[in-house]
Every structure is written in C-alpha cells, then in structure tokens.
Amino acid sequence: MAGRVSMRDVAAASGVSPATVSFVLNNVAGQTISPTTRKRVEEAARSLGYVPHGIARALREGSSRIVVLNIGQNLEGNYSQTYVRGLGDELARHEHVLLVQHQELTDDSLKQIQDAVSPRAVIRFAQRYLTGHELDDGGWQSGLASHTAAQIGHLAERGHTRIAMAIPEDRPPLSTVRLHFAEETARNLGLAPLQPFFIPASRRDAARALEELLAENGSITAVAGFVDETALRTVKAALDLGLRVPEDLAVIGYDATPYGELATPALSTVHIDAEAHGRHTARSVLGLAVDDLVTQTAHVIQREST
C-alpha cells in the first residue's frame, strides 16, 4: 500500500538497523538489545504509526491474527450479541481481529477460509454446548444448564408442577441439550416429567399443536419456550384457543430479545450476560488463562406472561 510505514522507516527514525527493529517489534528472544534502544524503537514505531504487515506476520507465526466465528443466523438474542461483543473485545486486547461468518460452515467453506486468511482459529457458535463439554467448567453455576434451571425454577416457584417445553419444529441442535437440562431440573425440583412439544412457525399450526398438547396433557399449566420467539408463538396460540395468559397457561421465554416486552401480555424471559463466555472462548483459543473471568448468573425478567 502506498504510504505504508515500513520497518526501514522505523529504523531510520530510531537510528538502528532494520534487523534490530524486527527483533524489537517481534519480541525475538535471545537478542542483546539494551532497554534504551528498545524504548527508542518502540517510540519511533508508535510515532510513525507502524502496523505490522499481516501476510508477513502470518508466514512468520504460522497463522494470521484473525479468528473466525461461524454463528449462522443467531444474532437476534441477547446471548449471541453479548457473546460476540466479549469475544471481539477480548481478541482485540490481544491484537487479534474477529470475523463473523453467517453461512453454514461446511468442510469446503472451512477449507476456503483457511486458504484465504489462515485464521488463528475457527469457532462454531455454542460449540461447547453441542459437544457436551459445558459441564466440565461449571455449567450448573453460570452456563447453559444454570440458565435453563432459572427458567424452569421460575415456573416452579409460582406453583407450576406440570410444565411443557415448546421447541421449534425444525429442532435446532441446541434444543436437545436444553431439553436435557430442563428435564433434569424438573426431576431435581420434584416436578412431574417435563413434556416437550414441537411448535410450528405458522400461527394456525401452532394453535393446533398447543391444542393437541393440552388435550393429551390436560394438567399442564405452564410452558417454557426454547427461545423468546417460540414462547411468543405459544402465547399467541393460547390466546387463539381462548385461553388466558397467565391465568390458564403461564409462558416464559428465554434470552431476552427486545420483542418480548412489546407483546401483550408482555413476556417473562431469562436474561443472560454472555460477555464473559465470549472472553473465555477468546482466551481459550489464544492459549491464555481464564481463571480471573467472572460470569454473571442468568436472571429472570418478570413480566405479565407468568
């Protein structure tokens, strides 16, 4: 690029050789460079606005300082937004750049990414949960398990013992994990076995699915939605069936999207601050310590639907 500051420019400004500049700026071990010279080189680099050449650095380090996150379409929820913010901020602190990919990640697209930018890492969103490793680092304290427990526990605290979980008809991968944690929470609380049901996207079909659920399980008094969108479909289906929410059927969402507050009745939901999860992921892929990271516990936003 025309006008790009080079190591030769930094060398000329600091009065040393380009090799010495390279040793200082790349923190090359085993070099006898005095603190005074090192400081002079670093100050010259800052003053000139020197930026390392990414391709050269990638060749030297074996990868670029780019981390790719494959997130699909999961950017509406509070969890994904705060996760991405934490991941990006923490990577930036360690001089790495985050790129977010929305398309489905296949073997071919993964190879294209690796060939094009030689990323430090490619992360699949929610990979810890899908691989079952979440419980290895405290999932019941601050992870997906505890978030699910907060949702079911909120309904139990309001006297509901027969609870269903509304899952999208396309059965997203995380639904299996969430359902498992919800069923375990119900058992731990001494509730009746959790009843899963699949709710379609169309309003008419959603009402029919809820009607069939209640016909077969008439004692159900509350529904936990897989996410807020699923819970809102359940609320609308209940109202279409002439039910009162929450008097006849309480409904709670998950992940505190902005739409729940605008619904009638306003949707109770679980708020999750995932910024620490993103920072944890960033440090993990960079091989850094994570012991000092503190994750906030999920909490329920109480509104009219419960």
C-alpha positions as CSV (number, residue, x, y, z in Angstrom):
1,M,0.0,0.0,0.0
2,A,1.3,3.5,-0.9
3,G,2.3,5.4,2.2
4,R,2.6,2.4,4.4
5,V,5.2,2.8,7.2
6,S,7.9,0.1,6.9
7,M,10.4,-1.3,9.3
8,R,13.0,0.6,7.3
9,D,11.2,3.9,8.2
10,V,11.2,2.9,11.9
11,A,14.9,2.0,11.6
12,A,15.8,5.4,10.1
13,A,13.8,7.3,12.7
14,S,15.3,5.4,15.6
15,G,18.9,5.3,14.3
16,V,19.2,1.5,14.3
17,S,19.3,-1.3,11.7
18,P,16.1,-2.8,10.2
19,A,17.2,-6.1,11.8
20,T,17.2,-4.5,15.2
21,V,13.7,-3.1,14.6
22,S,12.5,-6.5,13.6
23,F,14.0,-8.1,16.7
24,V,12.3,-5.5,19.0
25,L,8.9,-5.3,17.4
26,N,8.6,-9.1,17.1
27,N,9.9,-9.7,20.6
28,V,12.6,-12.1,19.3
29,A,14.2,-14.0,22.1
30,G,17.9,-14.3,22.7
31,Q,18.9,-10.8,21.4
32,T,21.1,-8.4,23.4
33,I,19.3,-5.2,22.8
34,S,19.6,-2.5,25.5
35,P,16.4,-1.2,27.2
36,T,17.2,2.3,25.9
37,T,17.4,1.1,22.3
38,R,14.3,-1.0,22.7
39,K,12.4,2.0,24.0
40,R,13.6,4.2,21.2
41,V,12.5,1.7,18.5
42,E,9.0,1.3,20.2
43,E,8.5,5.1,20.5
44,A,9.5,5.6,16.8
45,A,7.1,2.8,15.7
46,R,4.2,4.5,17.7
47,S,5.1,7.9,16.4
48,L,5.1,6.8,12.8
49,G,2.0,4.7,13.1
50,Y,3.8,1.5,12.2
51,V,1.4,-1.5,11.6
52,P,2.9,-5.0,11.1
53,H,2.2,-6.5,7.6
54,G,-0.4,-9.1,8.2
55,I,0.8,-11.5,5.4
56,A,4.4,-11.4,6.5
57,R,3.4,-11.9,10.2
58,A,1.1,-14.8,9.2
59,L,4.0,-16.5,7.4
60,R,6.2,-15.9,10.4
61,E,3.7,-17.0,13.1
62,G,2.1,-19.9,11.1
63,S,-1.3,-18.2,11.1
64,S,-2.9,-14.8,10.8
65,R,-4.2,-12.9,13.8
66,I,-7.7,-13.5,12.6
67,V,-10.3,-15.6,14.5
68,V,-13.4,-16.6,12.6
69,L,-16.7,-17.2,14.3
70,N,-19.3,-19.2,12.5
71,I,-22.6,-18.0,14.0
72,G,-25.3,-18.7,11.4
73,Q,-28.3,-16.5,11.9
74,N,-28.2,-16.4,15.7
75,L,-27.7,-12.7,16.2
76,E,-31.1,-11.6,17.5
77,G,-30.8,-12.8,21.0
78,N,-29.1,-11.1,23.9
79,Y,-26.8,-14.1,24.4
80,S,-25.3,-14.1,21.0
81,Q,-24.9,-10.3,20.9
82,T,-23.1,-10.1,24.3
83,Y,-21.1,-13.2,23.4
84,V,-19.8,-11.7,20.2
85,R,-19.0,-8.4,22.0
86,G,-17.0,-10.2,24.7
87,L,-15.2,-12.4,22.1
88,G,-14.3,-9.4,19.9
89,D,-13.2,-7.2,22.7
90,E,-11.0,-9.8,24.3
91,L,-9.4,-10.7,20.9
92,A,-8.7,-7.1,20.3
93,R,-7.0,-6.8,23.6
94,H,-4.5,-9.4,22.4
95,E,-4.1,-7.9,19.0
96,H,-6.4,-10.2,17.1
97,V,-9.3,-9.5,14.8
98,L,-12.7,-11.2,14.9
99,L,-14.6,-12.0,11.6
100,V,-18.1,-13.3,11.9
101,Q,-19.4,-15.8,9.2
102,H,-23.1,-16.3,8.8
103,Q,-23.3,-19.0,6.2
104,E,-23.4,-22.7,7.1
105,L,-19.9,-24.0,7.8
106,T,-19.1,-27.0,5.6
107,D,-15.8,-28.8,5.0
108,D,-15.4,-26.9,1.7
109,S,-16.2,-23.5,3.2
110,L,-13.8,-24.2,6.1
111,K,-11.0,-25.0,3.7
112,Q,-11.7,-21.8,1.7
113,I,-11.4,-19.8,5.0
114,Q,-8.2,-21.5,5.9
115,D,-6.7,-20.9,2.5
116,A,-7.8,-17.3,2.3
117,V,-6.9,-15.9,5.7
118,S,-5.0,-18.6,7.6
119,P,-7.1,-17.9,10.7
120,R,-5.7,-18.5,14.2
121,A,-8.9,-20.4,14.9
122,V,-12.4,-21.1,13.5
123,I,-15.1,-21.2,16.2
124,R,-18.5,-22.7,15.9
125,F,-21.1,-20.8,18.0
126,A,-22.2,-22.7,21.0
127,Q,-19.7,-25.5,20.3
128,R,-19.1,-26.2,24.0
129,Y,-22.7,-26.9,24.5
130,L,-23.1,-29.1,21.4
131,T,-20.0,-31.2,22.3
132,G,-21.1,-31.8,25.9
133,H,-18.1,-30.0,27.4
134,E,-20.0,-27.2,29.0
135,L,-20.5,-29.1,32.3
136,D,-16.7,-29.5,32.6
137,D,-16.4,-25.8,33.5
138,G,-19.3,-25.1,35.7
139,G,-22.4,-25.2,33.5
140,W,-24.7,-25.5,36.5
141,Q,-23.2,-22.4,38.0
142,S,-23.0,-20.0,35.1
143,G,-23.6,-21.9,31.8
144,L,-26.5,-23.2,29.8
145,A,-27.5,-25.7,32.5
146,S,-28.0,-22.9,35.0
147,H,-29.8,-20.7,32.5
148,T,-32.3,-23.5,31.8
149,A,-32.7,-24.1,35.6
150,A,-33.5,-20.5,36.1
151,Q,-36.3,-20.7,33.5
152,I,-37.9,-23.9,34.9
153,G,-37.3,-22.8,38.5
154,H,-39.2,-19.5,37.9
155,L,-42.3,-21.5,36.9
156,A,-41.9,-23.9,39.8
157,E,-41.7,-21.0,42.3
158,R,-45.1,-19.9,41.0
159,G,-46.6,-23.3,41.9
160,H,-46.4,-24.9,38.4
161,T,-45.7,-28.6,38.7
162,R,-46.7,-29.8,35.2
163,I,-44.6,-27.9,32.7
164,A,-44.1,-28.3,28.9
165,M,-41.2,-27.1,26.8
166,A,-42.0,-25.6,23.4
167,I,-39.3,-26.4,20.8
168,P,-39.2,-25.1,17.2
169,E,-40.4,-27.6,14.7
170,D,-37.1,-27.6,12.9
171,R,-35.4,-28.8,16.1
172,P,-32.2,-26.7,16.3
173,P,-29.2,-28.6,17.5
174,L,-29.2,-26.9,20.9
175,S,-32.8,-28.0,21.6
176,T,-31.6,-31.5,22.6
177,V,-29.1,-30.1,25.1
178,R,-31.6,-27.5,26.5
179,L,-34.3,-30.2,26.8
180,H,-32.0,-32.5,28.7
181,F,-31.1,-29.8,31.2
182,A,-34.8,-28.8,31.6
183,E,-35.8,-32.4,32.3
184,E,-33.0,-32.8,34.8
185,T,-34.1,-29.5,36.5
186,A,-37.7,-30.8,36.8
187,R,-36.5,-34.0,38.4
188,N,-34.3,-32.1,40.9
189,L,-37.2,-29.9,41.8
190,G,-39.6,-32.9,42.3
191,L,-41.9,-31.8,39.4
192,A,-43.7,-34.1,37.0
193,P,-41.7,-35.2,34.0
194,L,-41.3,-32.3,31.6
195,Q,-43.4,-32.6,28.4
196,P,-41.7,-31.5,25.2
197,F,-43.7,-30.5,22.2
198,F,-42.8,-29.1,18.8
199,I,-44.5,-25.9,17.7
200,P,-44.7,-24.9,14.0
201,A,-44.0,-21.5,12.7
202,S,-47.4,-20.8,11.3
203,R,-50.0,-19.3,13.6
204,R,-52.7,-21.8,12.8
205,D,-50.5,-24.8,13.1
206,A,-49.0,-23.5,16.3
207,A,-52.5,-23.3,17.8
208,R,-53.3,-26.8,16.7
209,A,-50.0,-28.2,18.2
210,L,-50.8,-26.5,21.5
211,E,-54.4,-27.7,21.5
212,E,-53.2,-31.3,20.9
213,L,-50.7,-31.0,23.7
214,L,-53.3,-29.8,26.2
215,A,-55.8,-32.4,25.1
216,E,-53.3,-35.2,25.8
217,N,-51.9,-33.5,29.0
218,G,-54.7,-31.5,30.5
219,S,-52.9,-30.8,33.7
220,I,-50.1,-28.7,32.1
221,T,-50.3,-25.2,33.4
222,A,-47.1,-23.6,32.1
223,V,-44.8,-23.6,29.0
224,A,-41.1,-22.8,28.8
225,G,-40.1,-21.6,25.4
226,F,-36.9,-22.8,23.8
227,V,-36.3,-19.1,23.0
228,D,-38.4,-15.9,23.1
229,E,-39.7,-16.4,19.6
230,T,-41.0,-19.9,20.5
231,A,-42.6,-18.6,23.7
232,L,-44.3,-15.8,21.8
233,R,-45.8,-18.3,19.3
234,T,-47.1,-20.2,22.3
235,V,-48.7,-17.1,23.8
236,K,-50.4,-16.3,20.5
237,A,-51.6,-19.9,20.2
238,A,-53.0,-19.9,23.7
239,L,-54.9,-16.7,23.0
240,D,-56.2,-18.0,19.7
241,L,-57.6,-21.0,21.7
242,G,-59.4,-18.7,24.1
243,L,-57.0,-19.3,27.0
244,R,-55.9,-16.6,29.3
245,V,-52.2,-16.0,29.9
246,P,-51.0,-16.5,32.6
247,E,-54.3,-17.5,34.4
248,D,-54.9,-20.6,32.3
249,L,-51.4,-21.1,30.9
250,A,-48.2,-19.3,32.0
251,V,-45.5,-18.9,29.4
252,I,-41.8,-17.9,29.9
253,G,-39.3,-17.1,27.2
254,Y,-35.5,-17.4,27.1
255,D,-32.7,-15.0,26.1
256,A,-34.4,-11.6,26.5
257,T,-34.9,-10.4,22.9
258,P,-36.4,-6.9,22.6
259,Y,-39.8,-8.2,21.2
260,G,-41.0,-9.9,24.4
261,E,-41.5,-6.6,26.2
262,L,-43.7,-5.3,23.3
263,A,-46.1,-8.3,23.3
264,T,-49.5,-8.4,25.0
265,P,-49.2,-9.8,27.6
266,A,-45.5,-8.9,28.0
267,L,-43.3,-11.9,28.0
268,S,-41.3,-13.0,31.0
269,T,-37.9,-14.3,30.0
270,V,-34.4,-15.3,31.1
271,H,-31.7,-12.7,30.6
272,I,-28.2,-14.0,30.0
273,D,-25.0,-11.9,30.0
274,A,-22.7,-13.9,27.8
275,E,-19.8,-11.4,27.5
276,A,-17.7,-13.5,29.9
277,H,-18.4,-16.6,27.8
278,G,-17.1,-14.8,24.7
279,R,-14.0,-13.6,26.6
280,H,-13.5,-17.2,27.9
281,T,-13.6,-18.5,24.3
282,A,-11.1,-15.9,23.1
283,R,-8.6,-16.7,25.8
284,S,-9.0,-20.4,25.2
285,V,-8.2,-20.2,21.5
286,L,-5.2,-18.0,22.3
287,G,-4.0,-20.3,25.0
288,L,-4.4,-17.8,27.8
289,A,-5.5,-18.2,31.4
290,V,-9.2,-17.9,32.1
291,D,-9.2,-18.2,35.9
292,D,-9.9,-14.5,36.6
293,L,-13.0,-14.3,34.4
294,V,-16.3,-13.9,36.3
295,T,-19.6,-14.9,34.6
296,Q,-22.8,-13.2,35.8
297,T,-25.6,-15.6,36.8
298,A,-28.6,-15.5,34.5
299,H,-31.8,-13.9,35.9
300,V,-35.5,-13.9,35.1
301,I,-37.2,-10.7,33.9
302,Q,-40.6,-11.0,35.4
303,R,-43.4,-9.7,33.2
304,E,-47.1,-10.4,32.7
305,S,-47.0,-13.8,31.0
306,T,-46.1,-15.6,34.2
